[in-house]
Amino acid sequence: MAEKRSFFGKLQDRIEDVILNRPEIDEELLEELEEVLITSDIGMETTVKIVERLRQDVKENRLREPEKIKEQLISIIRELIDSGEAHHLTEATPLIIIMIGVNGSGKTTSIAKLAWRFRQEGKSVQLAAADTFRAAAAEQLQIWGERTGVNVIRHKEGADPSAVIFDALQSAKAKKTDVLICDTAGRLQNKKNLMAELEKMYKVIEREYPEAAREALLVIDAATGKNAVSQAREFSSVAQVTGIVLTKLDGTAKGGVVVTIADTMELPVKFIGVGEGMEDLLPFDPAAFAASLFE
């Protein structure tokens, strides 16, 4: 996961500064590490959990050398971010993916990158422009569909999103499409309407294509830091989320939010976005991620 070294390097450097020239592991060192983790967008609750585990490991394993801290951190973080759930999408087809997330989170571009990835795997893909609430949402998805060579099912602005889903399902079944990716509105400020809209979509899918496998991916902008955790909680309360796509993990994001979300939400992170290119949506690997913090 060398692609991420540039934006995890800051955390690595700050931890190196804490342990540099320290003769032993003491309480002052642990308190400084705690501050570094919190200011790297790892939330207070998760940071306390990490530092308490460190204290326990130091005591039980009689650790003395500060350099050993890094090895312990890798092990602890790996455990926290590996929920035991599958960190990859189901390989079953036909597959319906419902994409959820606030406007501006990178949802539309993530849909395009997923479509491109499936195309590279030799799978047939269709897109459903079921965000009929936001002006130009369908047009944006259409542009991405043309760029990736994927057909887009769309209605006029303001149409019933479930009607778009219905038509997309009929098309997908008729063409024996491997993967149908459905865009949805990001109106989190009106949770009641969003919940009703999503419930209606799920009912249409269950009625029209019950044999299809399903995923519901929540797209979150990592650069929003602690707000990303709030978004994850809010959307999970109204949608049947099966995994998270964390976007914009570039030079501006601190990356610690990955640890916080995976730990506090008990939802698997399935993809991370590390750039603008189609190939820059990467499957999430907990072990490689934890190790990359200290490469």
Helices and strands as residue ranges (DSSP letters): G 2-4, H 5-19, H 27-38, H 44-60, H 68-81, E 95-100, H 107-120, E 125-129, H 137-148, E 151-153, H 161-175, E 179-183, H 191-208, E 213-221, G 222-224, H 226-236, E 243-247, H 256-265, E 269-273, G 278-280, E 281-283, H 286-292
